[in-house]
């Protein structure tokens, strides 16, 4: 279990000290707001693709459905700067499923494939788009095939967000007391179908459906951490504010822990976390007067 005193210590660090903190374990970039994050996220990817095109090599990408701020800026950059996506090969990292582990209807708002088709692929002019045969969607029926394909492929770039429990793709902390999963298990996990954690469903429902958890798909198919983390570069982003603040602090300062799979970024040689100012803040850092039962450390002058 997470050491509550250490968690309190990490959450107490003022946002302004995160970038230069001596104990930070993963590179961090802070941007102003969601609009800037979308521009930065799109520019990061666009420049990687341009470099690959210049070298006349294919560009292998593990791509998420979200954060959603970057799709419009990316399409604009590609179209205006005439960046060809013809040599880009995309592996989609996850997809929502219904209670039977089946794909959602095409028009379901939680259908990742429909969203990506509309806002990632079709938003680009036809002559620059990713080729149809280079779009690899994950389904309940092709998990083994996708794992084997990615295992044999040199992945250039994995991008995405992180969840309230630090999940990347749908590599979540395990909640079942009858199924103990270690950090090694998560590190070596591969593509699979699984049930989504209740807290993941609530977090997503709050963001998308007015906390109507009844509308949330209860299952997903996801690439494993082993596949997502094999890329040469990993870039994760969030503009979701309070839902992601504690997970960010854990990712930056905690030892590796299965409670927050995102801590595995600490092992990668080229990982970067980008957060908005709201996401990088933490309410505990702003309230030195707060006291919590079970916290042994006392604060002096508003600081640890």
Secondary structure in CASP SS format (residue, H / E / C, confidence):
PFRMAT SS
TARGET T0000
AUTHOR 0000-0000-0000
METHOD secondary structure of the structure
MODEL  1
X C 1.00
X C 1.00
X C 1.00
X H 1.00
X H 1.00
X H 1.00
X H 1.00
X H 1.00
X H 1.00
X H 1.00
X H 1.00
X C 1.00
X C 1.00
X C 1.00
X H 1.00
X H 1.00
X H 1.00
X H 1.00
X C 1.00
X C 1.00
X C 1.00
X C 1.00
X C 1.00
X C 1.00
X C 1.00
X C 1.00
X E 1.00
X E 1.00
X E 1.00
X E 1.00
X E 1.00
X C 1.00
X C 1.00
X H 1.00
X H 1.00
X H 1.00
X H 1.00
X H 1.00
X H 1.00
X H 1.00
X H 1.00
X H 1.00
X H 1.00
X H 1.00
X H 1.00
X H 1.00
X H 1.00
X H 1.00
X H 1.00
X H 1.00
X H 1.00
X H 1.00
X H 1.00
X H 1.00
X C 1.00
X C 1.00
X C 1.00
X C 1.00
X E 1.00
X E 1.00
X E 1.00
X E 1.00
X E 1.00
X C 1.00
X C 1.00
X C 1.00
X C 1.00
X C 1.00
X C 1.00
X H 1.00
X H 1.00
X H 1.00
X H 1.00
X H 1.00
X H 1.00
X H 1.00
X H 1.00
X H 1.00
X H 1.00
X H 1.00
X H 1.00
X C 1.00
X C 1.00
X C 1.00
X C 1.00
X C 1.00
X C 1.00
X E 1.00
X E 1.00
X E 1.00
X E 1.00
X E 1.00
X C 1.00
X E 1.00
X E 1.00
X E 1.00
X E 1.00
X C 1.00
X C 1.00
X C 1.00
X C 1.00
X C 1.00
X E 1.00
X C 1.00
X C 1.00
X C 1.00
X C 1.00
X C 1.00
X C 1.00
X C 1.00
X C 1.00
X H 1.00
X H 1.00
X H 1.00
X H 1.00
X H 1.00
X H 1.00
X H 1.00
X H 1.00
X H 1.00
X H 1.00
X C 1.00
X C 1.00
X C 1.00
X C 1.00
X H 1.00
X H 1.00
X H 1.00
X C 1.00
X C 1.00
X C 1.00
X H 1.00
X H 1.00
X H 1.00
X E 1.00
X E 1.00
X C 1.00
X C 1.00
X C 1.00
X C 1.00
X C 1.00
X C 1.00
X H 1.00
X H 1.00
X H 1.00
X H 1.00
X H 1.00
X H 1.00
X H 1.00
X H 1.00
X H 1.00
X C 1.00
X C 1.00
X C 1.00
X C 1.00
X C 1.00
X E 1.00
X E 1.00
X E 1.00
X E 1.00
X C 1.00
X C 1.00
X C 1.00
X C 1.00
X C 1.00
X C 1.00
X C 1.00
X E 1.00
X C 1.00
X C 1.00
X E 1.00
X C 1.00
X C 1.00
X C 1.00
X C 1.00
X C 1.00
X C 1.00
X C 1.00
X C 1.00
X C 1.00
X C 1.00
X C 1.00
X H 1.00
X H 1.00
X H 1.00
X H 1.00
X H 1.00
X C 1.00
X C 1.00
X C 1.00
X C 1.00
X E 1.00
X E 1.00
X E 1.00
X E 1.00
X C 1.00
X C 1.00
X H 1.00
X H 1.00
X H 1.00
X H 1.00
X H 1.00
X H 1.00
X H 1.00
X H 1.00
X H 1.00
X H 1.00
X H 1.00
X C 1.00
X C 1.00
X C 1.00
X C 1.00
X H 1.00
X H 1.00
X H 1.00
X C 1.00
X C 1.00
X C 1.00
X E 1.00
X E 1.00
X E 1.00
X E 1.00
X C 1.00
X C 1.00
X H 1.00
X H 1.00
X H 1.00
X H 1.00
X C 1.00
X C 1.00
X C 1.00
X C 1.00
X E 1.00
X E 1.00
X E 1.00
X E 1.00
X E 1.00
X E 1.00
X C 1.00
X C 1.00
X H 1.00
X H 1.00
X H 1.00
X H 1.00
X H 1.00
X H 1.00
X H 1.00
X H 1.00
X H 1.00
X H 1.00
X H 1.00
X H 1.00
X H 1.00
X C 1.00
X C 1.00
X C 1.00
X E 1.00
X C 1.00
X C 1.00
X E 1.00
X H 1.00
X H 1.00
X H 1.00
X H 1.00
X H 1.00
X H 1.00
X H 1.00
X C 1.00
X C 1.00
X C 1.00
X E 1.00
X E 1.00
X E 1.00
X E 1.00
X E 1.00
X E 1.00
X H 1.00
X H 1.00
X H 1.00
X H 1.00
X C 1.00
X C 1.00
X H 1.00
X H 1.00
X H 1.00
X H 1.00
X C 1.00
X C 1.00
X C 1.00
X C 1.00
X C 1.00
X C 1.00
X C 1.00
X C 1.00
X C 1.00
X C 1.00
X C 1.00
X C 1.00
X C 1.00
X E 1.00
X C 1.00
X C 1.00
X E 1.00
X C 1.00
END
